[in-house]
Amino acid sequence: MSEEWVGLILLPIMGNAGEHVTAVVLSVKDKLDLAIDVTVGSSIQTALFITPYVHPLICFVSVGQVS
């Protein structure tokens, strides 16, 4: 496995595994409101953490590609 794949794919999946399991268990127990809250909270947390890093990366990568 390449370091990029581990860092970009595997670590985020493993890092959020607890939240994913919690959402599935809550939905099985018919606590859908709480399951949706956990899922939405996890998504917002991920988006707020990733966005500041992705934007400069995109600007750096696309410098030579803009015409």
C-alpha positions in Angstrom: 0.0 0.0 0.0 1.2 3.5 -0.8 1.6 6.1 1.9 -0.8 8.4 0.0 -3.5 5.7 0.0 -3.1 5.0 3.7 -3.1 8.7 4.6 -6.0 9.8 2.3 -8.3 6.8 2.4 -7.5 4.3 5.2 -6.9 6.7 8.1 -10.0 8.8 7.7 -12.2 5.6 7.4 -10.6 4.1 10.5 -10.8 7.4 12.4 -14.5 7.7 11.8 -15.2 4.0 12.3 -16.6 4.6 15.9 -19.1 7.2 14.6 -20.1 5.0 11.7 -20.8 2.0 14.1 -22.7 4.3 16.5 -24.9 5.6 13.7 -25.7 2.0 12.5 -26.4 0.7 16.0 -28.7 3.6 16.7 -30.6 3.2 13.5 -31.0 -0.5 14.2 -32.5 0.4 17.6 -35.0 2.8 15.8 -33.3 5.9 17.2 -33.1 7.5 13.8 -33.0 11.1 15.0 -29.9 10.4 17.1 -28.3 8.4 14.2 -28.9 11.3 11.8 -27.4 13.7 14.4 -24.3 11.6 14.7 -23.9 11.3 11.0 -24.5 15.0 10.2 -22.1 16.0 13.1 -19.4 13.8 11.7 -19.8 15.1 8.2 -19.7 18.7 9.4 -16.6 18.0 11.5 -14.9 16.4 8.6 -15.8 19.2 6.2 -14.6 21.9 8.6 -11.3 20.1 9.2 -10.5 19.3 5.6 -11.5 22.5 3.8 -8.7 24.7 5.1 -6.1 22.1 3.9 -7.7 21.3 0.5 -8.1 24.8 -0.8 -4.3 25.7 -0.6 -3.5 22.3 -2.0 -5.8 22.9 -5.0 -4.3 26.3 -5.6 -0.7 24.8 -5.5 -1.5 21.9 -7.8 -3.4 23.9 -10.4 -0.9 26.8 -10.7 0.5 25.5 -14.0 -2.8 24.3 -15.4 -4.8 27.6 -15.5 -4.8 29.1 -18.9 
